[in-house]
Amino acid sequence: MNKMNEHLNTKTHIFNAKKHDENLKLGNAKKEESKKNEPELTTFDDVSVCLLCNKKNETLEKNILHMMEAHNLDIPLSSAIKKPKGFVKILADKIFKYKACLFCDNQNFQTYKAVQNHMVIF
């Protein structure tokens, strides 16, 4: 135990520990900075991203299933939809371009995030 305490109190260990802590802080700051600089993917960019929570799914089909199960998205006459990708793009336009709710058609939102929050609570 004395050897360990002696080592912990050496100038070399103290210097290396400080350097390690600084590198960790710098690394975490860079990670946070890169998160802020990366634009969040939306359905507008990729149809496998959820309309309501921006969760990236493996496929368009899994995305639609996710929206139906996790967010109770009801798609009446879904069997009549011939082009699911086009359908999801239309819904994405409504949310991300026009900032309108899919459920109540309210368009008084400033951001798409506000629309998404409204729809999740709705």
TAURDA-V33228 format. One record per helix or strand. SS is the DSSP state (A for helix, B for strand). FROM is the first residue (numbers start at 1). LEN is the number of residues. Records with the same first field share a line. If there is no record, write none. Layout:
SS: FROM-LEN ; FROM-LEN
This chain:
A: 2-7 ; 11-27 ; 60-12 ; 78-3 ; 84-14 ; 112-10
B: 49-1 ; 56-1
